[in-house]
């Protein structure tokens, strides 16, 4: 193949009168036609040669425990390269990533809820009837703090499921059929003929459960209990499961591949999947696990002291050995936070609650800085 030589620049030419002039090539500038019912990006895309560019928006809601690594996981997906240590998230924070391929532009809007389970009421701001069909839920757990892991997972699932059902009811009351379509899609992804179909609790929303900080947990003596519990929870919820460490680039490659598949529908390599915790961090795709493969929970002669039932006998079979291995810690502050959360739920106003939570978090930070100066 012979490379084409670059064309010579325009030369001066003589006109009929003998005068010399410089030839000019005027480039026609594309005109952007603005339509009020489209975003700026949609207007620009439609004005490109060829036009008719498909725009797709995906809303990724990221929740989980405090200091579990939510911000780092988001930045690892968007930027890839090593970045500065992220600051603790204040209430609800936003960023986005964009992917262009041919005439398709996909934008992932990341909404991160900070503050742990105390601020989970902020999910209501992101989960709404208008965008629920574009929603992806990511729940980030901290393997280095296993005693709080169950509570973080259950509060994230309970709050999100409650809000999703509220949206579905509102949509159905107006004759909207999207809730049924989302649930049908979820059943299809799990496998409508899956042997465990009767045990599933599906909500129609693509969900990823991320157990982070695997590097601080891999030699834990109760890792088998953790593996069985998280596999069971992810399986019955119809969620993807990944164990990882943000410090391990191989883990981050798997994380990016999984999230890109769920968000942008890009290919995912089967070789990344692993259901054996003895050979490395778990990675299980929705619908690819089974209760038979997970096996029964580790049996106990009696529930651990102070055991609090979940209200679901099947779930309690896994919760009992988990609580025995990782006794939950309940402090006075947590009891106060739980009471405050209950009040928020009973008298909920999402927009007002979001502003209140933001101000409470800012006040806490200001008090911490003030205290530090006094001690200094």
VEXDREN-2710 file (C-alpha; in Angstrom, 1 decimal):
% VEXDREN-2710
k/r/px/py/pz
1/UNK/0.0/0.0/0.0
2/UNK/1.4/3.4/-1.1
3/UNK/0.7/6.4/1.2
4/UNK/-0.9/9.3/-0.6
5/UNK/1.4/12.3/-0.8
6/UNK/0.1/15.4/0.8
7/UNK/-1.3/18.0/-1.6
8/UNK/0.7/21.2/-2.3
9/UNK/-0.7/24.3/-0.5
10/UNK/-2.7/26.7/-2.7
11/UNK/-0.4/28.7/-5.1
12/UNK/-0.8/32.2/-6.3
13/UNK/-2.6/32.3/-9.6
14/UNK/-2.9/34.9/-12.4
15/UNK/-6.3/36.1/-13.4
16/UNK/-7.3/37.2/-16.9
17/UNK/-6.2/40.8/-16.3
18/UNK/-2.7/39.6/-15.4
19/UNK/-3.0/40.6/-11.7
20/UNK/-1.9/38.0/-9.2
21/UNK/-4.3/36.7/-6.5
22/UNK/-4.1/34.0/-3.8
23/UNK/-6.6/31.2/-4.3
24/UNK/-8.8/30.6/-1.2
25/UNK/-10.9/27.7/-0.3
26/UNK/-13.7/28.7/2.0
27/UNK/-14.9/25.9/4.3
28/UNK/-18.6/25.9/4.9
29/UNK/-19.3/26.0/8.6
30/UNK/-21.9/23.6/9.9
31/UNK/-25.0/25.4/11.1
32/UNK/-26.5/24.3/14.4
33/UNK/-30.2/24.3/14.5
34/UNK/-31.4/24.5/18.1
35/UNK/-34.5/22.6/19.1
36/UNK/-35.9/23.4/22.5
37/UNK/-36.9/19.8/23.2
38/UNK/-33.3/18.6/22.8
39/UNK/-30.3/18.9/25.0
40/UNK/-27.2/20.9/23.8
41/UNK/-25.4/17.6/22.9
42/UNK/-28.4/16.3/21.0
43/UNK/-28.5/19.5/19.0
44/UNK/-24.8/19.4/18.2
45/UNK/-25.0/15.7/17.3
46/UNK/-28.0/16.2/15.0
47/UNK/-26.1/19.0/13.2
48/UNK/-23.1/16.8/12.3
49/UNK/-22.8/15.6/8.7
50/UNK/-25.0/12.5/8.5
51/UNK/-27.1/13.6/11.4
52/UNK/-29.6/11.3/13.2
53/UNK/-27.1/10.5/15.9
54/UNK/-28.6/8.3/18.6
55/UNK/-28.3/9.7/22.1
56/UNK/-28.6/7.4/25.2
57/UNK/-28.6/8.5/28.8
58/UNK/-27.9/6.0/31.7
59/UNK/-28.2/7.0/35.4
60/UNK/-25.9/5.0/37.7
61/UNK/-26.8/5.3/41.3
62/UNK/-23.9/4.4/43.6
63/UNK/-24.6/3.7/47.3
64/UNK/-22.9/1.9/50.2
65/UNK/-21.0/2.3/53.4
66/UNK/-18.8/5.1/54.5
67/UNK/-15.3/5.0/53.1
68/UNK/-16.1/1.8/51.2
69/UNK/-14.5/3.2/48.0
70/UNK/-17.4/4.4/46.0
71/UNK/-15.7/7.5/44.6
72/UNK/-12.6/5.6/43.7
73/UNK/-14.5/3.0/41.8
74/UNK/-16.3/5.7/39.8
75/UNK/-13.1/7.5/39.0
76/UNK/-11.4/4.2/38.1
77/UNK/-14.1/3.6/35.5
78/UNK/-14.2/7.1/34.1
79/UNK/-10.5/8.1/34.1
80/UNK/-8.6/4.8/34.3
81/UNK/-5.4/6.5/35.3
82/UNK/-4.3/6.9/38.9
83/UNK/-5.9/10.0/40.4
84/UNK/-5.5/11.9/43.7
85/UNK/-7.2/10.4/46.8
86/UNK/-10.9/11.4/46.5
87/UNK/-12.4/13.5/49.3
88/UNK/-15.2/12.1/51.4
89/UNK/-18.5/12.5/49.5
90/UNK/-20.9/15.1/50.9
91/UNK/-24.5/13.9/50.6
92/UNK/-25.1/13.6/46.8
93/UNK/-22.4/14.1/44.2
94/UNK/-22.5/13.9/40.4
95/UNK/-20.1/13.2/37.6
96/UNK/-20.5/11.7/34.1
97/UNK/-18.7/9.7/31.5
98/UNK/-19.4/9.6/27.8
99/UNK/-18.8/7.0/25.1
100/UNK/-19.1/7.6/21.4
101/UNK/-19.2/4.9/18.7
102/UNK/-20.4/5.6/15.2
103/UNK/-23.6/7.5/15.3
104/UNK/-24.3/6.6/18.9
105/UNK/-23.4/8.7/21.9
106/UNK/-23.9/7.2/25.4
107/UNK/-23.7/9.3/28.5
108/UNK/-23.5/7.6/32.0
109/UNK/-24.6/10.0/34.8
110/UNK/-23.1/8.9/38.1
111/UNK/-24.9/9.8/41.3
112/UNK/-23.1/9.0/44.4
113/UNK/-24.8/9.0/47.8
114/UNK/-22.4/9.7/50.6
115/UNK/-22.6/9.3/54.4
116/UNK/-23.5/5.6/54.5
117/UNK/-27.0/4.3/55.2
118/UNK/-28.0/7.5/57.2
119/UNK/-28.3/9.3/53.9
120/UNK/-30.1/6.6/51.9
121/UNK/-33.2/8.8/51.7
122/UNK/-31.3/10.7/49.0
123/UNK/-32.0/7.8/46.6
124/UNK/-35.4/9.2/46.2
125/UNK/-34.0/12.2/44.4
126/UNK/-32.3/10.0/41.7
127/UNK/-34.9/7.2/41.5
128/UNK/-38.0/8.7/39.9
129/UNK/-40.7/7.6/37.4
130/UNK/-39.1/9.8/34.7
131/UNK/-35.7/8.0/34.6
132/UNK/-36.2/4.7/36.2
133/UNK/-36.0/2.9/32.9
134/UNK/-32.4/4.2/32.5
135/UNK/-31.3/3.3/36.1
136/UNK/-28.4/1.1/37.1
137/UNK/-27.8/0.5/40.9
138/UNK/-24.3/-0.1/42.3
139/UNK/-24.0/-1.2/46.0
140/UNK/-20.5/-0.9/47.4
141/UNK/-19.6/-2.9/50.5
142/UNK/-16.4/-2.8/52.6
143/UNK/-14.9/-6.2/53.1
144/UNK/-12.4/-4.7/55.6
145/UNK/-15.3/-3.9/57.9
146/UNK/-17.4/-7.1/57.7
147/UNK/-19.4/-6.4/60.9
148/UNK/-21.3/-3.6/59.2
149/UNK/-21.5/-5.2/55.8
150/UNK/-24.9/-7.0/56.3
151/UNK/-26.6/-3.8/57.6
152/UNK/-25.2/-1.8/54.7
153/UNK/-26.3/-4.3/52.1
154/UNK/-29.8/-4.8/53.5
155/UNK/-30.5/-1.1/54.1
156/UNK/-29.3/-0.3/50.5
157/UNK/-31.6/-3.0/49.1
158/UNK/-34.6/-2.2/51.3
159/UNK/-34.5/1.5/50.6
160/UNK/-33.9/1.2/46.9
161/UNK/-36.6/-1.5/46.5
162/UNK/-39.1/0.6/48.4
163/UNK/-38.5/3.6/46.2
164/UNK/-38.6/1.5/43.0
165/UNK/-42.0/0.0/44.0
166/UNK/-43.3/3.5/44.8
167/UNK/-42.3/4.7/41.3
168/UNK/-43.9/1.6/39.7
169/UNK/-47.2/2.1/41.5
170/UNK/-47.3/5.8/40.4
171/UNK/-46.5/4.8/36.8
172/UNK/-49.1/2.0/36.7
173/UNK/-51.8/4.3/38.0
174/UNK/-51.3/6.4/34.9
175/UNK/-51.4/3.4/32.6
176/UNK/-47.6/3.2/32.1
177/UNK/-46.5/-0.3/31.1
178/UNK/-42.7/0.3/31.6
179/UNK/-42.7/-1.4/35.1
180/UNK/-43.9/-4.6/33.6
181/UNK/-41.4/-4.4/30.7
182/UNK/-38.5/-3.8/33.1
183/UNK/-39.5/-6.8/35.3
184/UNK/-39.9/-9.0/32.2
185/UNK/-36.4/-7.9/31.0
186/UNK/-35.0/-8.8/34.4
187/UNK/-36.6/-12.3/34.3
188/UNK/-35.3/-12.8/30.8
189/UNK/-31.8/-11.9/31.9
190/UNK/-31.9/-14.3/34.8
191/UNK/-33.4/-17.1/32.6
192/UNK/-37.1/-17.6/32.7
193/UNK/-36.5/-21.4/33.0
194/UNK/-33.9/-21.0/35.8
195/UNK/-34.5/-23.7/38.5
196/UNK/-34.4/-21.1/41.2
197/UNK/-36.9/-18.7/39.6
198/UNK/-39.4/-19.1/42.4
199/UNK/-36.8/-17.9/44.9
200/UNK/-35.9/-14.7/43.1
201/UNK/-36.9/-11.2/44.3
202/UNK/-36.5/-9.1/41.1
203/UNK/-37.1/-5.4/40.9
204/UNK/-36.4/-4.8/37.2
205/UNK/-33.3/-2.7/37.8
206/UNK/-29.7/-3.8/36.8
207/UNK/-27.8/-4.1/40.0
208/UNK/-24.1/-4.7/40.8
209/UNK/-23.0/-5.7/44.3
210/UNK/-19.3/-4.7/44.7
211/UNK/-17.4/-6.1/47.7
212/UNK/-14.4/-3.8/47.8
213/UNK/-11.1/-3.9/49.7
214/UNK/-10.5/-7.6/49.0
215/UNK/-6.8/-7.1/49.5
216/UNK/-7.5/-6.5/53.2
217/UNK/-9.8/-9.5/53.5
218/UNK/-8.6/-12.4/51.4
219/UNK/-7.0/-14.4/54.3
220/UNK/-10.0/-13.9/56.7
221/UNK/-10.8/-17.1/58.6
222/UNK/-14.5/-16.8/57.8
223/UNK/-14.2/-16.1/54.1
224/UNK/-16.3/-19.1/53.3
225/UNK/-19.3/-17.6/55.2
226/UNK/-18.8/-14.3/53.4
227/UNK/-18.7/-16.0/50.0
228/UNK/-21.8/-18.1/50.6
229/UNK/-23.8/-15.1/52.0
230/UNK/-22.9/-12.6/49.2
231/UNK/-23.5/-15.2/46.5
232/UNK/-26.9/-16.0/47.9
233/UNK/-27.9/-12.4/48.3
234/UNK/-26.8/-11.4/44.8
235/UNK/-28.4/-14.5/43.3
236/UNK/-31.9/-14.1/44.8
237/UNK/-31.8/-10.3/44.0
238/UNK/-30.9/-11.0/40.4
239/UNK/-27.7/-8.9/40.8
240/UNK/-24.1/-9.2/39.5
241/UNK/-21.4/-9.8/42.2
242/UNK/-17.8/-8.7/42.1
243/UNK/-15.1/-8.8/44.8
244/UNK/-12.2/-6.5/44.1
245/UNK/-9.5/-4.1/45.3
246/UNK/-9.1/-0.6/43.8
247/UNK/-5.4/-1.1/44.4
248/UNK/-5.2/-4.1/42.0
249/UNK/-5.3/-3.2/38.3
250/UNK/-6.4/-6.6/37.3
251/UNK/-9.4/-6.3/39.5
252/UNK/-10.1/-2.8/38.1
253/UNK/-10.0/-4.2/34.6
254/UNK/-12.7/-6.7/35.5
255/UNK/-14.7/-3.9/37.2
256/UNK/-14.6/-1.7/34.2
257/UNK/-15.5/-4.5/31.9
258/UNK/-18.5/-5.5/34.1
259/UNK/-19.8/-2.0/34.5
260/UNK/-19.3/-1.1/30.8
261/UNK/-21.3/-4.2/29.8
262/UNK/-24.2/-3.3/32.1
263/UNK/-24.1/0.5/31.3
264/UNK/-23.0/0.5/27.6
265/UNK/-23.8/-3.1/26.6
266/UNK/-20.1/-3.7/25.6
267/UNK/-18.8/-7.3/25.4
268/UNK/-17.8/-9.0/28.6
269/UNK/-15.1/-11.8/28.8
270/UNK/-16.3/-15.1/30.3
271/UNK/-12.7/-15.7/31.5
272/UNK/-13.2/-13.1/34.2
273/UNK/-16.0/-15.1/36.0
274/UNK/-15.0/-17.0/39.2
275/UNK/-17.3/-18.7/41.7
276/UNK/-14.4/-20.3/43.8
277/UNK/-13.2/-18.0/46.6
278/UNK/-10.2/-20.3/47.2
279/UNK/-8.6/-19.3/43.9
280/UNK/-9.3/-15.6/43.9
281/UNK/-11.9/-12.8/44.2
282/UNK/-15.5/-13.8/43.2
283/UNK/-17.1/-12.5/40.0
284/UNK/-20.5/-13.9/39.2
285/UNK/-22.9/-12.8/36.5
286/UNK/-26.6/-12.5/37.1
287/UNK/-28.5/-15.7/36.3
288/UNK/-25.2/-17.7/36.1
289/UNK/-25.2/-18.9/39.7
290/UNK/-27.5/-21.4/41.4
291/UNK/-28.7/-22.4/44.9
292/UNK/-27.3/-25.8/44.3
293/UNK/-23.9/-24.4/43.5
294/UNK/-23.9/-22.1/46.5
295/UNK/-24.8/-24.9/48.8
296/UNK/-26.6/-24.7/52.1
297/UNK/-25.4/-22.2/54.7
298/UNK/-23.1/-23.3/57.5
299/UNK/-25.3/-24.8/60.1
300/UNK/-25.5/-23.6/63.7
301/UNK/-26.9/-25.5/66.7
302/UNK/-28.6/-22.3/67.8
303/UNK/-28.8/-18.7/66.7
304/UNK/-26.0/-16.4/68.0
305/UNK/-26.7/-14.3/71.1
306/UNK/-28.7/-11.2/70.4
307/UNK/-29.7/-12.5/66.9
308/UNK/-32.3/-10.3/65.2
309/UNK/-34.4/-12.0/62.6
310/UNK/-34.8/-10.5/59.1
311/UNK/-38.4/-11.6/59.0
312/UNK/-37.5/-14.0/56.1
313/UNK/-36.8/-17.7/57.3
314/UNK/-34.7/-18.4/54.2
315/UNK/-32.7/-15.3/54.6
316/UNK/-32.2/-16.0/58.3
317/UNK/-30.5/-19.3/57.4
318/UNK/-27.6/-17.3/56.0
319/UNK/-27.9/-14.4/58.4
320/UNK/-27.3/-16.6/61.5
321/UNK/-23.9/-17.9/60.5
322/UNK/-23.0/-14.5/59.2
323/UNK/-23.8/-12.8/62.5
324/UNK/-22.0/-15.5/64.3
325/UNK/-18.8/-14.9/62.3
326/UNK/-19.1/-11.2/62.2
327/UNK/-21.2/-9.9/65.2
328/UNK/-23.0/-6.7/64.2
329/UNK/-22.1/-3.6/66.2
330/UNK/-24.9/-1.4/67.4
331/UNK/-23.9/1.8/69.0
332/UNK/-26.0/4.6/70.6
333/UNK/-25.2/6.8/67.6
334/UNK/-26.5/4.1/65.2
335/UNK/-29.7/3.8/67.3
336/UNK/-30.1/7.6/67.0
337/UNK/-29.5/7.5/63.2
338/UNK/-32.0/4.7/62.8
339/UNK/-34.6/6.8/64.7
340/UNK/-33.9/9.8/62.5
341/UNK/-34.1/7.7/59.4
342/UNK/-37.5/6.4/60.5
343/UNK/-38.7/10.0/60.9
344/UNK/-37.4/10.8/57.4
345/UNK/-39.3/7.8/56.0
346/UNK/-42.6/8.7/57.6
347/UNK/-42.5/12.4/56.7
348/UNK/-40.5/12.2/53.5
349/UNK/-40.0/15.2/51.2
350/UNK/-37.1/14.1/48.9
351/UNK/-36.0/17.6/47.7
352/UNK/-36.1/19.0/51.2
353/UNK/-34.5/16.0/52.7
354/UNK/-31.7/16.2/50.2
355/UNK/-31.0/19.8/51.1
356/UNK/-31.2/19.0/54.8
357/UNK/-28.8/16.1/54.5
358/UNK/-26.3/18.3/52.5
359/UNK/-26.4/21.0/55.2
360/UNK/-26.0/18.4/58.0
361/UNK/-22.9/16.9/56.3
362/UNK/-21.4/20.3/55.7
363/UNK/-22.0/21.2/59.4
364/UNK/-20.3/18.0/60.5
365/UNK/-17.2/18.8/58.4
366/UNK/-17.1/22.4/59.7
367/UNK/-17.2/21.2/63.3
368/UNK/-14.4/18.7/62.6
369/UNK/-12.2/21.4/61.2
370/UNK/-13.0/23.7/64.1
371/UNK/-12.2/21.0/66.6
372/UNK/-8.9/20.2/64.8
373/UNK/-7.8/23.9/65.0
374/UNK/-8.5/24.1/68.7
375/UNK/-6.5/20.9/69.4
376/UNK/-3.7/22.3/67.2
END
